[in-house]
Amino acid sequence: MQDESPPASGDRTPRSQDPGSSADEAPRILVCVDLARETSEIIPPAKAIARALDGKLEFLHVLETHGPAETGSPVDPVEWDIIRREAKAHMAQYAEADEVLVTHLLEGRSAEQICSELASRPQDIAVLGRGDEVSRSHLGETVRKMLESRLNSLLLVPIGVEPKQKFSRILVPLDCSGRSERIMPVVEKIARSENAELILVHAVPEPVLSGGEPGQSSDQALKSQINQRNERVARDYLDRLCGRVRADGLRVRSLVLRGGDVRRQLAAAIGEQATDLLVLASHGHSGFADVPFGDVASYLVKQATVPTLLIRLGDTVTQGHAYSDARSKGVRSPGTLAQ
C-alpha cells in the first residue's frame, strides 16, 4: 500500500443542520477541544457565554498533521485512520455529555483550520484553553496565532483553574473612548443572563513629561494637575455609564485606579475584585488598524487568571476613530505577542 500524508482538512460532522454564514444569525461558540489533555475546564465558561448571547455551542478538534519534511517519514494511512476514528469517538462522547448538536473534526494545522472555520462568520467566538498551572503567562502557539489573526472574538480560559458554573462578577476595563465602550451591549447581555455584578474600571495613566533633567517643583505640580483632571474625567465618564446600565436593571459599580503602570493596575484589580470574567475590547483609543489588539489587551490576556473574553472590534466599529486609518510605524508593532 502506498504511503501518503493525510489531507489538510477533515470532517465537519453536524448532528443537526449546519448553521448559515449570515452575520445576522446567532453566533457559534466554538469550543476548541484538545483531546491530548484534560480541557473540560473550558466548557462551563463557554456554556455561560452561549446562554447569554443565544449562541450555538459547538465542539471542534484539529488532528495535527505533519508532512514528510518535518517528520522524516510520511504518515501511515492505516495508523492515521485509526487515530481519526478514535478522535471521532472521543468527540462524540464530549458532545453527548454536554448535549452539543454539532461537532467538527478537522485535519491540518490547528490555528489555520480554526481560522478557516471561522473566517466567514465574524460574529462567532472561539473558545481556547490558555497556559497551565506551571506557566499561566505562556501562550501556546495556537492561541497566539488565533489572537494575531484579527478575525474573531476569543474566550480564553486558563487551564488548571477550577471552572465556575456561573459568572457572579464581571470586570470591564474601559479607557473612556467610544471605541472601547462598544463592547457594552455584549457585556450587559452576559451580566443579565448570569445575574452578575458589573465592575467598570478605568486606570489613569501616569503622565510623562519630556526632558532628562530632574523634575522641578513646577513639573510635579503640573503632573498632579494632569492626574487630578484625568481622574475627574474618568469618574464622570464611568458615573454616566453606570447610570445608564442601572437604568437597564443591572447591578454595576465603577472603579478608578491611579498610581502606576495601567496594565499592572488592571491585572492587580482582577484578583482584588474577585473577578469571575474579564471582558476586553481588542482596541481602545490608542489602537492601530493594522495590529491585532492594543498593548493593554496584549498584557492582560497573558496575565489574567480568570476566563477572558476578548471582543474583536471589526472595521465597521472603527469608522470615525482618530486612528481608524492609521498604520503602526517602526520596528515595533503595538500588540505583538512576544513570548
C-alpha positions, -999 to +999 in steps of 0.1 A: +000+000+000+014+034-010+021+058+019+006+092+017+001+122+040-034+129+053-054+156+038-053+192+051-090+193+060-113+169+079-149+161+086-174+186+098-200+163+114-232+181+122-258+162+143-283+188+131-284+212+102-253+233+098-258+270+107-256+295+079-230+322+075-251+353+078-238+378+103-274+383+115-276+348+128-268+338+164-231+334+170-215+300+172-195+294+204-168+272+190-151+252+218-116+241+206-111+208+224-076+193+229-081+155+232-044+151+243-051+167+277-080+174+300-097+206+287-131+202+303-124+234+322-132+254+292-167+240+287-186+257+316-175+293+307-183+285+270-218+274+280-223+306+300-214+328+271-236+307+247-265+311+271-260+349+274-257+355+237-282+329+225-253+312+208-249+278+194-224+257+213-202+235+190-171+215+196-141+214+173-109+194+173-080+195+149-058+165+142-024+180+137-007+168+105+030+168+098+044+163+064+075+143+054+097+173+055+090+177+093+089+141+105+112+125+081+086+099+070+051+100+057+021+092+079+010+056+076-026+058+062-038+028+083-024+043+115-039+077+106-073+061+100-072+046+135-063+079+150-091+096+132-117+070+143-106+073+179-108+111+177-143+109+163-154+086+190-139+108+217-156+139+202-190+120+201-186+113+239-179+150+246-209+161+225-233+136+242-222+145+277-227+183+270-257+179+247-238+196+218-255+191+184-226+199+161-190+187+162-161+194+138-131+171+133-106+188+111-071+179+099-041+202+094-025+230+114-047+239+144-047+277+141-051+276+103-080+252+104-098+271+132-093+304+114-106+288+082-137+275+100-144+310+115-134+331+085-169+337+070-186+343+104-172+373+122-199+370+149-186+336+161-165+332+192-136+307+195-130+292+230-095+280+238-076+269+269-046+291+278-015+282+298-014+257+327-006+255+364+031+259+357+031+289+334-002+308+331+015+337+313+027+314+284+005+315+253+005+283+233+012+286+195-024+280+185-037+307+210-010+331+199-018+327+162-055+330+168-050+362+187-028+376+159-053+366+132-076+395+139-106+375+127-129+367+156-136+373+193-120+348+216-128+334+250-095+323+267-099+300+297-069+293+320-062+256+322-057+242+357-082+265+374-114+250+386-141+265+364-172+282+379-206+273+365-217+309+365-201+344+365-210+365+395-186+394+390-175+407+356-146+432+353-147+455+323-116+478+317-126+510+297-103+538+285-130+564+283-131+561+245-162+554+224-143+526+208-138+505+239-174+513+251-188+495+221-184+462+239-210+472+265-241+456+247-223+422+249-212+428+285-248+437+295-262+406+279-238+384+298-244+402+331-282+399+327-280+362+318-257+355+348-273+379+372-238+392+377-224+424+391-205+446+366-174+464+376-164+492+351-128+502+357-105+528+343-068+530+351-055+566+349-022+566+331+008+582+348+016+614+328+051+616+314+069+649+309+097+651+284+132+662+294+161+644+310+167+668+339+154+661+374+118+673+378+113+708+390+086+716+416+066+731+387+068+698+369+055+679+399+026+704+402+018+700+365+018+662+368-005+665+398-029+687+379-030+663+350-037+634+373-065+652+390-080+663+357-078+627+342-092+612+374-121+636+374-129+630+338-127+592+343-151+593+373-176+615+354-174+591+324-179+560+345-207+576+366-226+584+334-221+549+320-231+532+354-263+553+354-272+541+320-265+505+330-285+507+362-314+521+343-315+488+324-319+470+357-283+457+362-260+458+392-229+479+384-202+499+402-172+519+390-135+518+400-109+544+391-073+533+396-042+555+396-006+554+406+014+532+383+015+513+351-020+509+336-015+473+327-003+462+361-031+482+379-057+464+359-040+430+364-040+435+401-077+446+401-087+413+387-077+395+418-086+422+443-122+424+429-127+386+430-134+387+393-150+357+375-149+370+340-127+397+323-141+413+292-118+434+270-121+454+238-095+444+213-086+481+208-090+513+227-084+550+218-047+543+211-051+514+188-038+510+152-058+495+124-031+470+113-023+453+146-043+425+164-051+444+196-037+470+219-009+469+244-032+467+275-052+438+260-020+421+250-007+422+285-040+412+302-047+381+280-014+367+291-016+376+328-053+370+337-060+340+358-098+341+350-117+335+318-111+364+294-134+374+266-116+395+240-142+412+218-129+419+184-138+453+171-141+450+133-139+476+106-175+488+110-168+499+145-135+517+138-151+542+114-147+577+127-120+568+151-089+590+151-066+561+142-090+541+121-068+546+090-035+547+110-007+522+105+019+514+130+054+527+123+089+514+130+101+480+141+076+477+169+040+468+163+017+475+192+000+444+205+027+419+192+027+388+213+063+383+222+068+351+242 
